[in-house]
Amino acid sequence: MEDHKKEGRYGRIYKQLSDLVVKSNNAQARMATIVAVLHHKMDYFFWTGYYLIEDGEMTVNSYQGPVACQILAKNKGVCWAAFNRQETVVVEDVHTFPDHIACDGRSNSEIVVPLKNKSGEIIGVLDVDSSQKAAFSEVDARWLEKILELIWIE
């Protein structure tokens, strides 16, 4: 999808999510709603979900799409790269990413956004895969970072 079309769609999604998430003070409910809306409104999203850090392991949480890897090998793959670098990572071709973890061979590109708690500590990541190569851009990164902030609004 072209960036100018992404801008419009993300703007509409952000408005929809802003209206939806205020109905619950439960972070898990907000996270699940965000993933469901993103996955069904962005046609190039193949897998959309969270991996959270639990007892030093990155464990799958709310998601939409095919069955996921339950626990990701420590310090391998795009999710751990984003967590360790503490920044969003966009990968145009996952097959060229060192130590990529292939939960589903149909995935060709990926964006991973660190998920922070209210205190600003990274507690996990939002992981989005696409079956298309080079599906994600700076527009996705900026909007997904903004959307994740909705989890903790008062």
CNS distance restraints for C-alpha pairs under 8 A (distance, minus, plus):
assign (resid   1 and name CA) (resid   5 and name CA) 6.67 0.50 0.50
assign (resid   1 and name CA) (resid   6 and name CA) 6.59 0.50 0.50
assign (resid   1 and name CA) (resid  44 and name CA) 7.73 0.50 0.50
assign (resid   1 and name CA) (resid 135 and name CA) 7.30 0.50 0.50
assign (resid   2 and name CA) (resid   6 and name CA) 6.31 0.50 0.50
assign (resid   3 and name CA) (resid   7 and name CA) 6.21 0.50 0.50
assign (resid   3 and name CA) (resid 137 and name CA) 7.62 0.50 0.50
assign (resid   3 and name CA) (resid 139 and name CA) 6.47 0.50 0.50
assign (resid   4 and name CA) (resid   8 and name CA) 6.70 0.50 0.50
assign (resid   5 and name CA) (resid   9 and name CA) 6.29 0.50 0.50
assign (resid   6 and name CA) (resid  10 and name CA) 5.88 0.50 0.50
assign (resid   6 and name CA) (resid 139 and name CA) 7.07 0.50 0.50
assign (resid   6 and name CA) (resid 140 and name CA) 7.55 0.50 0.50
assign (resid   7 and name CA) (resid  11 and name CA) 6.09 0.50 0.50
assign (resid   7 and name CA) (resid 139 and name CA) 6.83 0.50 0.50
assign (resid   8 and name CA) (resid  12 and name CA) 6.39 0.50 0.50
assign (resid   9 and name CA) (resid  13 and name CA) 6.16 0.50 0.50
assign (resid  10 and name CA) (resid  14 and name CA) 5.90 0.50 0.50
assign (resid  10 and name CA) (resid 143 and name CA) 6.57 0.50 0.50
assign (resid  11 and name CA) (resid  15 and name CA) 6.36 0.50 0.50
assign (resid  12 and name CA) (resid  16 and name CA) 6.25 0.50 0.50
assign (resid  13 and name CA) (resid  17 and name CA) 6.01 0.50 0.50
assign (resid  13 and name CA) (resid  37 and name CA) 7.52 0.50 0.50
assign (resid  13 and name CA) (resid  38 and name CA) 7.48 0.50 0.50
assign (resid  13 and name CA) (resid  41 and name CA) 7.68 0.50 0.50
assign (resid  14 and name CA) (resid  18 and name CA) 5.96 0.50 0.50
assign (resid  14 and name CA) (resid 147 and name CA) 6.40 0.50 0.50
assign (resid  15 and name CA) (resid  19 and name CA) 6.38 0.50 0.50
assign (resid  16 and name CA) (resid  20 and name CA) 6.27 0.50 0.50
assign (resid  17 and name CA) (resid  21 and name CA) 5.89 0.50 0.50
assign (resid  17 and name CA) (resid  33 and name CA) 7.82 0.50 0.50
assign (resid  17 and name CA) (resid  34 and name CA) 6.68 0.50 0.50
assign (resid  17 and name CA) (resid  37 and name CA) 7.68 0.50 0.50
assign (resid  17 and name CA) (resid 147 and name CA) 7.97 0.50 0.50
assign (resid  17 and name CA) (resid 150 and name CA) 7.85 0.50 0.50
assign (resid  18 and name CA) (resid  22 and name CA) 6.64 0.50 0.50
assign (resid  18 and name CA) (resid 150 and name CA) 6.84 0.50 0.50
assign (resid  19 and name CA) (resid  23 and name CA) 7.65 0.50 0.50
assign (resid  20 and name CA) (resid  33 and name CA) 7.89 0.50 0.50
assign (resid  21 and name CA) (resid  25 and name CA) 7.88 0.50 0.50
assign (resid  21 and name CA) (resid  30 and name CA) 5.42 0.50 0.50
assign (resid  21 and name CA) (resid  33 and name CA) 7.39 0.50 0.50
assign (resid  21 and name CA) (resid 150 and name CA) 7.21 0.50 0.50
assign (resid  21 and name CA) (resid 151 and name CA) 7.44 0.50 0.50
assign (resid  22 and name CA) (resid 153 and name CA) 7.99 0.50 0.50
assign (resid  22 and name CA) (resid 154 and name CA) 7.98 0.50 0.50
assign (resid  24 and name CA) (resid  29 and name CA) 7.04 0.50 0.50
assign (resid  24 and name CA) (resid  30 and name CA) 7.00 0.50 0.50
assign (resid  25 and name CA) (resid  30 and name CA) 7.82 0.50 0.50
assign (resid  25 and name CA) (resid 154 and name CA) 7.86 0.50 0.50
assign (resid  26 and name CA) (resid  30 and name CA) 6.35 0.50 0.50
assign (resid  27 and name CA) (resid  31 and name CA) 6.06 0.50 0.50
assign (resid  27 and name CA) (resid 151 and name CA) 5.74 0.50 0.50
assign (resid  27 and name CA) (resid 152 and name CA) 6.93 0.50 0.50
assign (resid  28 and name CA) (resid  32 and name CA) 6.18 0.50 0.50
assign (resid  29 and name CA) (resid  33 and name CA) 6.18 0.50 0.50
assign (resid  30 and name CA) (resid  34 and name CA) 6.15 0.50 0.50
assign (resid  30 and name CA) (resid 150 and name CA) 7.86 0.50 0.50
assign (resid  30 and name CA) (resid 151 and name CA) 5.64 0.50 0.50
assign (resid  31 and name CA) (resid  35 and name CA) 6.30 0.50 0.50
assign (resid  31 and name CA) (resid  62 and name CA) 7.16 0.50 0.50
assign (resid  31 and name CA) (resid 151 and name CA) 6.32 0.50 0.50
assign (resid  32 and name CA) (resid  36 and name CA) 6.17 0.50 0.50
assign (resid  32 and name CA) (resid  62 and name CA) 5.59 0.50 0.50
assign (resid  32 and name CA) (resid  63 and name CA) 7.19 0.50 0.50
assign (resid  33 and name CA) (resid  37 and name CA) 6.14 0.50 0.50
assign (resid  34 and name CA) (resid  38 and name CA) 6.09 0.50 0.50
assign (resid  34 and name CA) (resid 147 and name CA) 7.83 0.50 0.50
assign (resid  35 and name CA) (resid  39 and name CA) 5.92 0.50 0.50
assign (resid  35 and name CA) (resid  48 and name CA) 6.09 0.50 0.50
assign (resid  35 and name CA) (resid  49 and name CA) 6.00 0.50 0.50
assign (resid  35 and name CA) (resid  62 and name CA) 7.39 0.50 0.50
assign (resid  35 and name CA) (resid  63 and name CA) 6.32 0.50 0.50
assign (resid  35 and name CA) (resid  64 and name CA) 6.80 0.50 0.50
assign (resid  36 and name CA) (resid  40 and name CA) 6.21 0.50 0.50
assign (resid  36 and name CA) (resid  63 and name CA) 7.56 0.50 0.50
assign (resid  36 and name CA) (resid  64 and name CA) 6.42 0.50 0.50
assign (resid  37 and name CA) (resid  41 and name CA) 5.90 0.50 0.50
assign (resid  38 and name CA) (resid  42 and name CA) 5.79 0.50 0.50
assign (resid  38 and name CA) (resid  45 and name CA) 7.82 0.50 0.50
assign (resid  38 and name CA) (resid  48 and name CA) 7.55 0.50 0.50
assign (resid  39 and name CA) (resid  43 and name CA) 7.40 0.50 0.50
assign (resid  39 and name CA) (resid  45 and name CA) 5.76 0.50 0.50
assign (resid  39 and name CA) (resid  46 and name CA) 7.47 0.50 0.50
assign (resid  39 and name CA) (resid  47 and name CA) 7.23 0.50 0.50
assign (resid  39 and name CA) (resid  48 and name CA) 5.84 0.50 0.50
assign (resid  39 and name CA) (resid  64 and name CA) 6.51 0.50 0.50
assign (resid  39 and name CA) (resid  65 and name CA) 7.95 0.50 0.50
assign (resid  44 and name CA) (resid 130 and name CA) 5.72 0.50 0.50
assign (resid  44 and name CA) (resid 131 and name CA) 7.25 0.50 0.50
assign (resid  44 and name CA) (resid 132 and name CA) 7.14 0.50 0.50
assign (resid  44 and name CA) (resid 135 and name CA) 7.08 0.50 0.50
assign (resid  45 and name CA) (resid 128 and name CA) 6.45 0.50 0.50
assign (resid  45 and name CA) (resid 129 and name CA) 5.98 0.50 0.50
assign (resid  45 and name CA) (resid 130 and name CA) 5.02 0.50 0.50
assign (resid  45 and name CA) (resid 131 and name CA) 7.72 0.50 0.50
assign (resid  46 and name CA) (resid  65 and name CA) 6.31 0.50 0.50
assign (resid  46 and name CA) (resid 107 and name CA) 7.30 0.50 0.50
assign (resid  46 and name CA) (resid 128 and name CA) 7.28 0.50 0.50
assign (resid  46 and name CA) (resid 129 and name CA) 5.39 0.50 0.50
assign (resid  46 and name CA) (resid 130 and name CA) 4.64 0.50 0.50
assign (resid  46 and name CA) (resid 131 and name CA) 6.03 0.50 0.50
assign (resid  47 and name CA) (resid  63 and name CA) 7.40 0.50 0.50
assign (resid  47 and name CA) (resid  64 and name CA) 5.94 0.50 0.50
assign (resid  47 and name CA) (resid  65 and name CA) 4.64 0.50 0.50
assign (resid  47 and name CA) (resid  66 and name CA) 6.69 0.50 0.50
assign (resid  47 and name CA) (resid 127 and name CA) 7.75 0.50 0.50
assign (resid  47 and name CA) (resid 128 and name CA) 5.54 0.50 0.50
assign (resid  47 and name CA) (resid 129 and name CA) 5.00 0.50 0.50
assign (resid  47 and name CA) (resid 130 and name CA) 6.81 0.50 0.50
assign (resid  48 and name CA) (resid  63 and name CA) 5.54 0.50 0.50
assign (resid  48 and name CA) (resid  64 and name CA) 5.34 0.50 0.50
assign (resid  48 and name CA) (resid  65 and name CA) 6.56 0.50 0.50
assign (resid  48 and name CA) (resid 126 and name CA) 7.48 0.50 0.50
assign (resid  48 and name CA) (resid 127 and name CA) 5.92 0.50 0.50
assign (resid  48 and name CA) (resid 128 and name CA) 4.52 0.50 0.50
assign (resid  48 and name CA) (resid 129 and name CA) 6.58 0.50 0.50
assign (resid  49 and name CA) (resid  60 and name CA) 7.65 0.50 0.50
assign (resid  49 and name CA) (resid  61 and name CA) 6.88 0.50 0.50
assign (resid  49 and name CA) (resid  62 and name CA) 5.66 0.50 0.50
assign (resid  49 and name CA) (resid  63 and name CA) 3.84 0.50 0.50
assign (resid  49 and name CA) (resid  64 and name CA) 6.23 0.50 0.50
assign (resid  49 and name CA) (resid 126 and name CA) 5.70 0.50 0.50
assign (resid  49 and name CA) (resid 127 and name CA) 5.43 0.50 0.50
assign (resid  49 and name CA) (resid 128 and name CA) 6.54 0.50 0.50
assign (resid  50 and name CA) (resid  60 and name CA) 6.02 0.50 0.50
assign (resid  50 and name CA) (resid  61 and name CA) 5.23 0.50 0.50
assign (resid  50 and name CA) (resid  62 and name CA) 5.85 0.50 0.50
assign (resid  50 and name CA) (resid  63 and name CA) 6.33 0.50 0.50
assign (resid  50 and name CA) (resid 124 and name CA) 7.08 0.50 0.50
assign (resid  50 and name CA) (resid 125 and name CA) 5.58 0.50 0.50
assign (resid  50 and name CA) (resid 126 and name CA) 4.54 0.50 0.50
assign (resid  50 and name CA) (resid 127 and name CA) 5.84 0.50 0.50
assign (resid  51 and name CA) (resid  58 and name CA) 5.67 0.50 0.50
assign (resid  51 and name CA) (resid  59 and name CA) 5.14 0.50 0.50
assign (resid  51 and name CA) (resid  60 and name CA) 4.39 0.50 0.50
assign (resid  51 and name CA) (resid  61 and name CA) 5.56 0.50 0.50
assign (resid  51 and name CA) (resid  79 and name CA) 7.83 0.50 0.50
assign (resid  51 and name CA) (resid 124 and name CA) 5.48 0.50 0.50
assign (resid  51 and name CA) (resid 125 and name CA) 5.39 0.50 0.50
assign (resid  51 and name CA) (resid 126 and name CA) 6.62 0.50 0.50
assign (resid  51 and name CA) (resid 127 and name CA) 7.26 0.50 0.50
assign (resid  52 and name CA) (resid  57 and name CA) 7.88 0.50 0.50
assign (resid  52 and name CA) (resid  58 and name CA) 5.35 0.50 0.50
assign (resid  52 and name CA) (resid  59 and name CA) 5.37 0.50 0.50
assign (resid  52 and name CA) (resid  60 and name CA) 6.44 0.50 0.50
assign (resid  52 and name CA) (resid  61 and name CA) 6.58 0.50 0.50
assign (resid  52 and name CA) (resid 123 and name CA) 5.90 0.50 0.50
assign (resid  52 and name CA) (resid 124 and name CA) 3.99 0.50 0.50
assign (resid  52 and name CA) (resid 125 and name CA) 6.41 0.50 0.50
assign (resid  53 and name CA) (resid  57 and name CA) 5.34 0.50 0.50
assign (resid  53 and name CA) (resid  58 and name CA) 4.57 0.50 0.50
assign (resid  53 and name CA) (resid  59 and name CA) 6.26 0.50 0.50
assign (resid  53 and name CA) (resid 123 and name CA) 5.70 0.50 0.50
assign (resid  53 and name CA) (resid 124 and name CA) 5.32 0.50 0.50
assign (resid  54 and name CA) (resid  58 and name CA) 6.34 0.50 0.50
assign (resid  54 and name CA) (resid  59 and name CA) 6.64 0.50 0.50
assign (resid  57 and name CA) (resid  71 and name CA) 6.77 0.50 0.50
assign (resid  57 and name CA) (resid  72 and name CA) 7.30 0.50 0.50
assign (resid  57 and name CA) (resid  74 and name CA) 6.88 0.50 0.50
assign (resid  58 and name CA) (resid  71 and name CA) 5.62 0.50 0.50
assign (resid  58 and name CA) (resid  72 and name CA) 5.58 0.50 0.50
assign (resid  58 and name CA) (resid  73 and name CA) 7.83 0.50 0.50
assign (resid  58 and name CA) (resid  74 and name CA) 7.42 0.50 0.50
assign (resid  58 and name CA) (resid  80 and name CA) 7.96 0.50 0.50
assign (resid  58 and name CA) (resid 124 and name CA) 7.23 0.50 0.50
assign (resid  59 and name CA) (resid  70 and name CA) 5.70 0.50 0.50
assign (resid  59 and name CA) (resid  71 and name CA) 4.55 0.50 0.50
assign (resid  59 and name CA) (resid  72 and name CA) 6.66 0.50 0.50
assign (resid  60 and name CA) (resid  68 and name CA) 7.20 0.50 0.50
assign (resid  60 and name CA) (resid  69 and name CA) 7.00 0.50 0.50
assign (resid  60 and name CA) (resid  70 and name CA) 5.25 0.50 0.50
assign (resid  60 and name CA) (resid  71 and name CA) 6.39 0.50 0.50
assign (resid  66 and name CA) (resid 104 and name CA) 7.70 0.50 0.50
assign (resid  67 and name CA) (resid 103 and name CA) 7.98 0.50 0.50
assign (resid  68 and name CA) (resid 103 and name CA) 5.91 0.50 0.50
assign (resid  68 and name CA) (resid 104 and name CA) 7.66 0.50 0.50
assign (resid  69 and name CA) (resid 103 and name CA) 5.43 0.50 0.50
assign (resid  72 and name CA) (resid  76 and name CA) 7.52 0.50 0.50
assign (resid  72 and name CA) (resid 101 and name CA) 7.55 0.50 0.50
assign (resid  73 and name CA) (resid  77 and name CA) 7.95 0.50 0.50
assign (resid  74 and name CA) (resid  80 and name CA) 7.07 0.50 0.50
assign (resid  75 and name CA) (resid  80 and name CA) 5.14 0.50 0.50
assign (resid  75 and name CA) (resid  81 and name CA) 6.92 0.50 0.50
assign (resid  75 and name CA) (resid  84 and name CA) 7.80 0.50 0.50
assign (resid  76 and name CA) (resid  80 and name CA) 5.82 0.50 0.50
assign (resid  76 and name CA) (resid  81 and name CA) 7.09 0.50 0.50
assign (resid  76 and name CA) (resid  99 and name CA) 5.36 0.50 0.50
assign (resid  76 and name CA) (resid 100 and name CA) 6.66 0.50 0.50
assign (resid  76 and name CA) (resid 101 and name CA) 7.05 0.50 0.50
assign (resid  77 and name CA) (resid  81 and name CA) 6.29 0.50 0.50
assign (resid  77 and name CA) (resid  97 and name CA) 7.51 0.50 0.50
assign (resid  77 and name CA) (resid  98 and name CA) 7.03 0.50 0.50
assign (resid  77 and name CA) (resid  99 and name CA) 5.17 0.50 0.50
assign (resid  77 and name CA) (resid 100 and name CA) 4.18 0.50 0.50
assign (resid  77 and name CA) (resid 101 and name CA) 5.18 0.50 0.50
assign (resid  78 and name CA) (resid  82 and name CA) 6.22 0.50 0.50
assign (resid  78 and name CA) (resid  89 and name CA) 7.10 0.50 0.50
assign (resid  78 and name CA) (resid  91 and name CA) 7.93 0.50 0.50
assign (resid  78 and name CA) (resid  97 and name CA) 7.67 0.50 0.50
assign (resid  78 and name CA) (resid 100 and name CA) 6.42 0.50 0.50
assign (resid  78 and name CA) (resid 101 and name CA) 7.69 0.50 0.50
assign (resid  78 and name CA) (resid 110 and name CA) 7.81 0.50 0.50
assign (resid  78 and name CA) (resid 111 and name CA) 8.00 0.50 0.50
assign (resid  78 and name CA) (resid 112 and name CA) 6.79 0.50 0.50
assign (resid  79 and name CA) (resid  83 and name CA) 6.25 0.50 0.50
assign (resid  79 and name CA) (resid 112 and name CA) 5.93 0.50 0.50
assign (resid  79 and name CA) (resid 125 and name CA) 6.63 0.50 0.50
assign (resid  79 and name CA) (resid 127 and name CA) 6.84 0.50 0.50
assign (resid  80 and name CA) (resid  84 and name CA) 5.86 0.50 0.50
assign (resid  81 and name CA) (resid  85 and name CA) 5.89 0.50 0.50
assign (resid  81 and name CA) (resid  89 and name CA) 7.44 0.50 0.50
assign (resid  82 and name CA) (resid  86 and name CA) 5.60 0.50 0.50
assign (resid  82 and name CA) (resid  87 and name CA) 5.35 0.50 0.50
assign (resid  82 and name CA) (resid  88 and name CA) 5.63 0.50 0.50
assign (resid  82 and name CA) (resid  89 and name CA) 5.54 0.50 0.50
assign (resid  82 and name CA) (resid 112 and name CA) 6.18 0.50 0.50
assign (resid  82 and name CA) (resid 113 and name CA) 6.63 0.50 0.50
assign (resid  82 and name CA) (resid 114 and name CA) 6.24 0.50 0.50
assign (resid  82 and name CA) (resid 125 and name CA) 7.55 0.50 0.50
assign (resid  83 and name CA) (resid  87 and name CA) 7.02 0.50 0.50
assign (resid  83 and name CA) (resid 114 and name CA) 5.93 0.50 0.50
assign (resid  83 and name CA) (resid 122 and name CA) 7.20 0.50 0.50
assign (resid  83 and name CA) (resid 124 and name CA) 6.82 0.50 0.50
assign (resid  83 and name CA) (resid 125 and name CA) 6.81 0.50 0.50
assign (resid  86 and name CA) (resid 114 and name CA) 6.37 0.50 0.50
assign (resid  86 and name CA) (resid 122 and name CA) 7.45 0.50 0.50
assign (resid  87 and name CA) (resid 113 and name CA) 6.73 0.50 0.50
assign (resid  87 and name CA) (resid 114 and name CA) 6.17 0.50 0.50
assign (resid  88 and name CA) (resid 111 and name CA) 7.18 0.50 0.50
assign (resid  88 and name CA) (resid 112 and name CA) 5.59 0.50 0.50
assign (resid  88 and name CA) (resid 113 and name CA) 4.45 0.50 0.50
assign (resid  88 and name CA) (resid 114 and name CA) 6.20 0.50 0.50
assign (resid  88 and name CA) (resid 141 and name CA) 6.66 0.50 0.50
assign (resid  89 and name CA) (resid 111 and name CA) 5.70 0.50 0.50
assign (resid  89 and name CA) (resid 112 and name CA) 5.33 0.50 0.50
assign (resid  89 and name CA) (resid 113 and name CA) 6.71 0.50 0.50
assign (resid  90 and name CA) (resid 109 and name CA) 7.95 0.50 0.50
assign (resid  90 and name CA) (resid 110 and name CA) 6.02 0.50 0.50
assign (resid  90 and name CA) (resid 111 and name CA) 4.47 0.50 0.50
assign (resid  90 and name CA) (resid 112 and name CA) 6.64 0.50 0.50
assign (resid  90 and name CA) (resid 136 and name CA) 6.64 0.50 0.50
assign (resid  90 and name CA) (resid 137 and name CA) 7.12 0.50 0.50
assign (resid  90 and name CA) (resid 141 and name CA) 7.75 0.50 0.50
assign (resid  91 and name CA) (resid  97 and name CA) 7.38 0.50 0.50
assign (resid  91 and name CA) (resid 109 and name CA) 5.60 0.50 0.50
assign (resid  91 and name CA) (resid 110 and name CA) 5.22 0.50 0.50
assign (resid  91 and name CA) (resid 111 and name CA) 6.23 0.50 0.50
assign (resid  91 and name CA) (resid 134 and name CA) 7.19 0.50 0.50
assign (resid  91 and name CA) (resid 136 and name CA) 7.75 0.50 0.50
assign (resid  92 and name CA) (resid 108 and name CA) 7.50 0.50 0.50
assign (resid  92 and name CA) (resid 109 and name CA) 4.95 0.50 0.50
assign (resid  92 and name CA) (resid 110 and name CA) 6.80 0.50 0.50
assign (resid  92 and name CA) (resid 133 and name CA) 5.63 0.50 0.50
assign (resid  92 and name CA) (resid 134 and name CA) 3.95 0.50 0.50
assign (resid  92 and name CA) (resid 135 and name CA) 6.86 0.50 0.50
assign (resid  92 and name CA) (resid 136 and name CA) 7.13 0.50 0.50
assign (resid  93 and name CA) (resid  97 and name CA) 7.08 0.50 0.50
assign (resid  93 and name CA) (resid 108 and name CA) 5.49 0.50 0.50
assign (resid  93 and name CA) (resid 109 and name CA) 4.91 0.50 0.50
assign (resid  93 and name CA) (resid 110 and name CA) 7.66 0.50 0.50
assign (resid  93 and name CA) (resid 133 and name CA) 5.64 0.50 0.50
assign (resid  93 and name CA) (resid 134 and name CA) 6.46 0.50 0.50
assign (resid  94 and name CA) (resid 100 and name CA) 6.48 0.50 0.50
assign (resid  94 and name CA) (resid 107 and name CA) 7.50 0.50 0.50
assign (resid  94 and name CA) (resid 108 and name CA) 5.44 0.50 0.50
assign (resid  94 and name CA) (resid 109 and name CA) 5.22 0.50 0.50
assign (resid  94 and name CA) (resid 110 and name CA) 6.70 0.50 0.50
assign (resid  95 and name CA) (resid 100 and name CA) 6.95 0.50 0.50
assign (resid  95 and name CA) (resid 108 and name CA) 6.93 0.50 0.50
assign (resid  96 and name CA) (resid 100 and name CA) 7.88 0.50 0.50
assign (resid 102 and name CA) (resid 107 and name CA) 7.63 0.50 0.50
assign (resid 106 and name CA) (resid 131 and name CA) 5.55 0.50 0.50
assign (resid 107 and name CA) (resid 129 and name CA) 5.89 0.50 0.50
assign (resid 107 and name CA) (resid 130 and name CA) 5.51 0.50 0.50
assign (resid 107 and name CA) (resid 131 and name CA) 4.59 0.50 0.50
assign (resid 107 and name CA) (resid 132 and name CA) 7.47 0.50 0.50
assign (resid 108 and name CA) (resid 129 and name CA) 7.25 0.50 0.50
assign (resid 108 and name CA) (resid 130 and name CA) 5.94 0.50 0.50
assign (resid 108 and name CA) (resid 131 and name CA) 4.98 0.50 0.50
assign (resid 108 and name CA) (resid 132 and name CA) 5.63 0.50 0.50
assign (resid 108 and name CA) (resid 133 and name CA) 5.12 0.50 0.50
assign (resid 108 and name CA) (resid 134 and name CA) 7.93 0.50 0.50
assign (resid 109 and name CA) (resid 129 and name CA) 5.82 0.50 0.50
assign (resid 109 and name CA) (resid 130 and name CA) 5.29 0.50 0.50
assign (resid 109 and name CA) (resid 131 and name CA) 6.67 0.50 0.50
assign (resid 109 and name CA) (resid 132 and name CA) 6.32 0.50 0.50
assign (resid 109 and name CA) (resid 133 and name CA) 5.04 0.50 0.50
assign (resid 109 and name CA) (resid 134 and name CA) 5.81 0.50 0.50
assign (resid 109 and name CA) (resid 135 and name CA) 6.30 0.50 0.50
assign (resid 109 and name CA) (resid 136 and name CA) 7.42 0.50 0.50
assign (resid 110 and name CA) (resid 127 and name CA) 7.31 0.50 0.50
assign (resid 110 and name CA) (resid 128 and name CA) 5.67 0.50 0.50
assign (resid 110 and name CA) (resid 129 and name CA) 4.41 0.50 0.50
assign (resid 110 and name CA) (resid 130 and name CA) 6.17 0.50 0.50
assign (resid 110 and name CA) (resid 135 and name CA) 7.72 0.50 0.50
assign (resid 110 and name CA) (resid 136 and name CA) 7.06 0.50 0.50
assign (resid 111 and name CA) (resid 127 and name CA) 6.09 0.50 0.50
assign (resid 111 and name CA) (resid 128 and name CA) 5.37 0.50 0.50
assign (resid 111 and name CA) (resid 129 and name CA) 6.61 0.50 0.50
assign (resid 111 and name CA) (resid 136 and name CA) 6.59 0.50 0.50
assign (resid 111 and name CA) (resid 141 and name CA) 7.46 0.50 0.50
assign (resid 112 and name CA) (resid 125 and name CA) 6.34 0.50 0.50
assign (resid 112 and name CA) (resid 126 and name CA) 5.58 0.50 0.50
assign (resid 112 and name CA) (resid 127 and name CA) 4.52 0.50 0.50
assign (resid 112 and name CA) (resid 128 and name CA) 6.32 0.50 0.50
assign (resid 113 and name CA) (resid 125 and name CA) 5.42 0.50 0.50
assign (resid 113 and name CA) (resid 126 and name CA) 5.10 0.50 0.50
assign (resid 113 and name CA) (resid 127 and name CA) 6.60 0.50 0.50
assign (resid 113 and name CA) (resid 141 and name CA) 7.25 0.50 0.50
assign (resid 113 and name CA) (resid 144 and name CA) 7.21 0.50 0.50
assign (resid 113 and name CA) (resid 145 and name CA) 6.58 0.50 0.50
assign (resid 114 and name CA) (resid 122 and name CA) 6.23 0.50 0.50
assign (resid 114 and name CA) (resid 123 and name CA) 7.78 0.50 0.50
assign (resid 114 and name CA) (resid 124 and name CA) 6.09 0.50 0.50
assign (resid 114 and name CA) (resid 125 and name CA) 4.35 0.50 0.50
assign (resid 114 and name CA) (resid 126 and name CA) 6.36 0.50 0.50
assign (resid 115 and name CA) (resid 122 and name CA) 5.47 0.50 0.50
assign (resid 115 and name CA) (resid 123 and name CA) 5.86 0.50 0.50
assign (resid 115 and name CA) (resid 124 and name CA) 5.10 0.50 0.50
assign (resid 115 and name CA) (resid 125 and name CA) 4.68 0.50 0.50
assign (resid 115 and name CA) (resid 126 and name CA) 6.33 0.50 0.50
assign (resid 115 and name CA) (resid 148 and name CA) 6.91 0.50 0.50
assign (resid 116 and name CA) (resid 120 and name CA) 5.11 0.50 0.50
assign (resid 116 and name CA) (resid 121 and name CA) 5.08 0.50 0.50
assign (resid 116 and name CA) (resid 122 and name CA) 4.20 0.50 0.50
assign (resid 116 and name CA) (resid 123 and name CA) 5.62 0.50 0.50
assign (resid 116 and name CA) (resid 124 and name CA) 7.17 0.50 0.50
assign (resid 117 and name CA) (resid 121 and name CA) 5.54 0.50 0.50
assign (resid 117 and name CA) (resid 122 and name CA) 6.45 0.50 0.50
assign (resid 117 and name CA) (resid 123 and name CA) 6.43 0.50 0.50
assign (resid 117 and name CA) (resid 152 and name CA) 7.27 0.50 0.50
assign (resid 118 and name CA) (resid 152 and name CA) 6.05 0.50 0.50
assign (resid 130 and name CA) (resid 135 and name CA) 6.51 0.50 0.50
assign (resid 136 and name CA) (resid 140 and name CA) 5.95 0.50 0.50
assign (resid 136 and name CA) (resid 141 and name CA) 7.77 0.50 0.50
assign (resid 137 and name CA) (resid 141 and name CA) 6.54 0.50 0.50
assign (resid 138 and name CA) (resid 142 and name CA) 6.08 0.50 0.50
assign (resid 139 and name CA) (resid 143 and name CA) 6.20 0.50 0.50
assign (resid 140 and name CA) (resid 144 and name CA) 5.84 0.50 0.50
assign (resid 141 and name CA) (resid 145 and name CA) 6.08 0.50 0.50
assign (resid 142 and name CA) (resid 146 and name CA) 6.36 0.50 0.50
assign (resid 143 and name CA) (resid 147 and name CA) 6.03 0.50 0.50
assign (resid 144 and name CA) (resid 148 and name CA) 6.17 0.50 0.50
assign (resid 145 and name CA) (resid 149 and name CA) 6.83 0.50 0.50
assign (resid 146 and name CA) (resid 150 and name CA) 7.37 0.50 0.50
assign (resid 147 and name CA) (resid 151 and name CA) 7.87 0.50 0.50
assign (resid 149 and name CA) (resid 153 and name CA) 6.81 0.50 0.50
